[in-house]
């Protein structure tokens, strides 16, 4: 897979965009990576949400079509959405004509209002919208802690006419898409956007690249693992993850699928053997296949702990 990274801060361009997008003056900008053809990833901060990055610590993407841009995700805040607009404008003069929401977590959709104000429709599955609404309060509370006053600018608008189905095929600008719920993942209600002709998968938070994934109480690890294997069976050639840089299926397996398999297999065996949770955590603490992932030290033990609690309660 070829990847071309765009840096678009030439002297005139930077001056113009800094005027149009005041948040660029903060020094943060997402990176646009050409995945293949007219398909791109927008890679935000790999680290945590901060006021500087406007909550944009995830990976989004877009597809340039004959009728305009299909944007996958809108960021966490209106200001973050403006950064995303500027990133797209650095690649194409085509306007954003459709926003697809595949994620339930805040940084995938809470910038929707920026595009709704411009008359751009939001497309999402019904189960995604239901879980976005269910989690809105918790997301806003967390964002206030992480991005500060900017969280008060968020107007959490969801898709007005969500699709009441688990698969929805559509064509836009001559490109075939399919919005799919493969099972619950990092959050219940997450979905993916699949481009069958180019075998390109906008995987959202089902797949983490370059950094350790986080298993939380909201992350049903057994179903997440099943969903990953369902996505792998589709045979994607290009994978745009929910966090990190795009890659291929082999990278997705190394950084996400193999890790979920490890958690489920090792914790499952420990529970069969009636092994105490603290002992399991110590036994699994060393995981050399994954310790080069960013935040391994922060998340690995917590992931074992959460997986144990979930599987013990099954």
N, C-alpha and C positions, 0 to 999 in steps of 0.2 A: 504494500500500500504506500502510495506517495503522499507526502504531507508538505504543504507549503504554508509557511507562517507569515502573516501580514503584519508589517509595522507601518503605520500610516501617519507618523507624526512629522512629516516634512515641515519646514518652517512655515509656509503659508497654511498648509492643512492644519497644523497644530494651532496656529493663531485663530483660524476660522472656527475650528471645532471647540476651542476653549471659550470662544464667545457664545457659540450656540449651546454648548454643554458645560455649564460652570463647574460641574464636578470633576472635569478633567484637570482642573487646576490643582486638585488634591494630590495628583501624582499617580493615581491608580487608573489603570485601563485594562480591560480584558484583552486577551490575545486571540486573534482569529487564526484558525488553522484550516487550510484547505484539505479536506479529507480525500475527495476524488471528484473530478468534474465540477459540478456546480453545488456541491454539498460541503458544508463548512461546520466546524465546531467553534464555539465561543467559550474559551477557557478562562474562568475567573480565578480568584485566589484559591490556592490549594489549602491554605490554612483556615482559621476560623473567620466568622463574620466580624467585621469591625466597622466603625464609622467611616474609615478611609475607603473601604471597598464597598460600602453601601449594601452590605449583606450579600454581595455577589461572590460567594465562595464555592461556586459549583460550575458545572459545564452545561451550556445550552447549545443551540445550533440553529442552522437555517439552510434552506434550499432555495436557490434562485430558479424561478420558472419563467415561462413566456408571459405569464400574467402577473408577475410580481413575486415577492419573497414570502415563503412560508416559514415563519419563525417558530422554533420549538422552545417554548419557555419565555418568560417575560421578566425574570429577575425578582428581587425581593421588595423593591421600593420603586416609586416613580422615577427617582433620580438614577437608580440602577438601570431602569428601563431606558432612560435617555442615553446612558452609556452603551447599551446594547444597540440602540438605533444608530449611534455614531459608528459602532463597529461594523454594522451591516453596510452603512453608507460608505465606509472605506473600501468596500469590495465591489459594490454595484450601485448603479443609479436607480435600479428598480425599487419601487416602494414596498414596504411591508403590507401585504394584503390579507394575511391570515395568521393568527397566533394559535398554536396548538398547545394545550396544557396536558402534559403527561405525568406531572409530579404533584404530590399532595403537600410536600414540604414547602415552606414559605418562599424560598428563593427560586422556585420554579414557576410561581404564578402571581405573587402579590404585587407585581408590577403591571398587572393587566390594565389597570385604570388608565395608564398612559396611552395605551393603544385603543381602548374603548372610546376615549375622548376624541380620537381621530376617526372613529367610525369603523375601526378594524374589528371584524368578528373574532370571537374566541371559540375554539372547538375543543370539546372534551367529552369523555365518557361520563355517564350519569354517576357511576360509582366513584369516579375521581372527584367530581363536584361535591357529592355528598360528604366525602371524607375531608375535602378542603374546608367545607363549612364547619364540620365537626371539630376540626383542629384550629380554626381561626383564632380563637381566644388564646390558646396556649402558644401559638406561633407569635402573636403580637406581644404577649408578655415576654417571651424570650428575646424577641427583636429589640424591645425597649432596653433590655439589659445589654445587648450586644452592639447595636448601632445608635443607641441614644435617641435624641429628639427626632431624628429622621423617621423613626417608626411611626410618629404621629401623622406623617403625611400619607400613610398607606390607606387606601380605600379598597378593601378586599373584595373586588368584583370577580365573580366566577362566570363561566359560560352561561349565556342566557337560555340556550336551548340545548342542554346536554343530550348526548346520544344514549338511549336506553338499550344498550347492547354491549357485549363484551368484545366484539370485533366490528369495525366500521371501515369499509373500503371506500375511497373517494379518489377522484382525479382532479388535480388543480394545475392549470398551466401546462397541460400535457404530461404531467408526472403522476404516476400512480402511487398512492399512499394507502397504508392500512393502520388504523389506530387499534391497538390490541391490549387487552388485559390478560396476561399470561398466568395470573395468580398473584396473591399479595406478595409484596417485597419489603423494601425498607420501611414503607408505610402501606397500610391497607389502602387499596384504591389506586395505587400507582399503575401506570400504563406505559406502553412503548409506542413509538412511531416507526413503522417498517416500510421501506421502499423496496418492493420485491424485485423490480427489474435490475437495480444496481446492487441488491443484497446489502443494503445499508440499514443499520439499526441505530436509531436514537433511543438508547436504552434507559435513560434516566437513572434513578437510584437503584435499579436492579444490579448495576455494574459500577464498581469503583476501580479506577486505574490509578497507579502511582502512589496511592495512599491507602492506609488501612481502612476498611469499611467499619461502620459502627453498628453493632447489634444493640438495639434499645428495647424498652418495653413495647414500643410501637412497631417493632420489627419481628414478625413471626418467622423465626429462623428456619423452621422446617418447611414452611410454604415458600419462603424466599429461595431456599435451595431448590425446591421443585420447579419454581418459576424460572430460575437460571437455567436448569437443564432443558426446560421447554424452549427457551430462547436459543440455547446452543444447538438444539435439534433443527432449528430453522436454517442453520448454516450461514450466518452473516459473514460477509467478507470485510465489512467496515463497521466498526463499533464506536459510537460516540457515547461515552459513559456519562453518568450523572456527576462524577467528580474525576478530575484528571484529564490527561490528553487522550485523543482518539487512538485506536489501535485495531488489531484484528481479533478474531475469536481466540486464538492462542493466548494473547495477552489477557483477555477477559477471563479465561480459565485460570491462568497463573495468579492473577491478582484478586479474583473474586470467587469463581466457581470452586477451585481447589481448596480455598480457605473455608468456604461454607461446608464442603464435604468433610474437611478435617474436624471442624467444630462438631458437626452432627455425629460423625463416626466415633470420635474419641469420647465425647461426653455421653453418647448413647451407651458405649461399652462400660464406662465408669458407673453409670446408673444401674446397668445390669449387674455389676459386681458390688453394688451398694457402697461405692467409694465416696467418702466425704468430699463436699465441694471444695474446701480449702486444699485438700490433698490433690484433687483433680487440677486445680489451678496451678499448683506447683509443678505437677507432672507435665503439664502442657505448656509451661511458661516459655520453654525454648522451642521456637518454630523457625528454624533456619531458612525454610523456603519463603518466608514472608517477612523476616526481620529487617529487610532493606526498604520496606514500604514506609512511607512517611507516617508518623504517629503510631507506629507499631507499639512502642513502649507505653503510649498513653491508652491505647484501646484494646490490646490483645487480652490482657487479664480481665478487663471489664466484659469483653465479648464472651469469654469462657463462663464467667459468672452469670451473665444474662441467659446464655444458652442453657446452662444447667438449670436455672430457675424455670425457664419455659418448658424444657423437656421433662423435668421432674413433675410438672403440673399436668402433663398430658394424660 
